Amino acid sequence: MCIKQRHPGILLAGLAVLVLAGCDSAQQAEEAPAPVRVSVMILEASELSVSEDLPGRVAAVRSAEIRAQIGGIVQRRLFEQGAEIEAGDLLFQINPAPFEAEVDSAAAALQRAEAVLARARVQADRLTPLMRAEAVSRQVYDDAVALRDQAAADVAQAKATLARRRLDLEFASVEAPIAGRIDQALVSEGALVSPTDATPMARIQQIDQVYVDVRQSASVLETLRQQVRSDRPELTVEILGSDGKPMGMQGRILFSGIEVDAGTGDVLLRVLVDNPQRRLLPGLYVQARIHRAHYADALSVPQQAVTRTAGQARVWVLDAHGQAQPVAIELGELVARRYRVVSGLSAGQQVVIEGIERLTPDAQVAARPWQPAAAREQLSAVAR
């Protein structure tokens, strides 16, 4: 009878223990936080080129304004507008008749002066022996010599006048001073031109080579010069269109700027570019991509993965236990929204890219591979 009475007590005690154990397990389950969902990227070393795109304007290597050097009426235009011309090509013909007449007049004046000189020489030569024999006075002889010298000066002046008149006649034929492409004519046949005109007759620009003028901060100018002196004889620059697309053209920096803009702290850099197809026209807006550095094995992280605390850059990485830990790093250049990591990380580490706003030190995470925005957009397009 005693044994039968103890069995219900034992059963009740066991049930009580099981109920208490179940309550403790439920409380522990409720108190344990759920893992934070994050996206991670495994760091891999890759080749990295650092460049900078700067806006610029195209300028001709040489430019010349065609102006009249004499006054007269334009008779003919002897070129096709927009054509390629060579130095010395005839462009305009100004009426030469007035200048031909002046040449003839100057030539006649020279002949007259030469005739007077010949007569004065004969007179002086004739008086020389008479003066020695004291048949004529010294005054008469000196006057003859003075007349001879004056006639010689008149001849020299007449020659100079004739040369000037011939030069004016040559200026009636307006020639190209340089080779290049000529713009539209700014004067037409029948127009009166003069050397004092404010508007030129035409413009010629040499564009088989062009300058691309860009402005660069003076603080990095010395770095560019050191790159040229160190490993590369010339610092090449890639030319991009206004839309940022490469044009397949390259140039080299001339470092011709010697003055820093006091307002902006920039210096003008001239990039010399070969332009055989004349694709770059003066005044065109382009971009110049200057290559600054090249790294064979560089580590980089997306810009969104970097946080800053008191000016110190940090990223979250997963340790061997799958827990998130903040790590201080040193950053380099920003290229395509990715920072180059100078120190603080190594290849093979898992860096948290998305979900960092919910992380705390030693937090347990549920990680999944990170997909860049471009990859996600491509997958979405395929799904549609």
Buried (B, 14 or more C-beta within 10 A) or exposed (E): EEEEEEEEEEEEEEEEEEEEEEEEEEEEEEEEEEEBEBBBBEBEBEEBEBBBEBBBEBBBBEBBEBBBBBBBEBBEBBBEEEEBBEEEBEBBBBEBEBBBEBBEEBBEBBEEBBEBBEEBBEBBEEBEEEBEEEEBEEEEBEBBBEBBEEBBEBBEEBBEBBEEBBEBBEBBEBBBBBBBBBBEBBBEEEBEBEEEBEEBBBBBBBBBBBBBBBBBEBEEBEEBEEBBEEEEEEBEBBBBBEEEEEBEBBBBBEBEBEEBEEEEEBBBBBBBBEBEEEBBEBEBEBBBBBBBBEBEEBBBBBEEBBBEEEEEBBBBBBEEEEBBBBBEBEBBBEBEEBBBBBEBBEEEBBBBBBBBEEBEEEBEBEBEEBBEEEEEEEEEEEEE
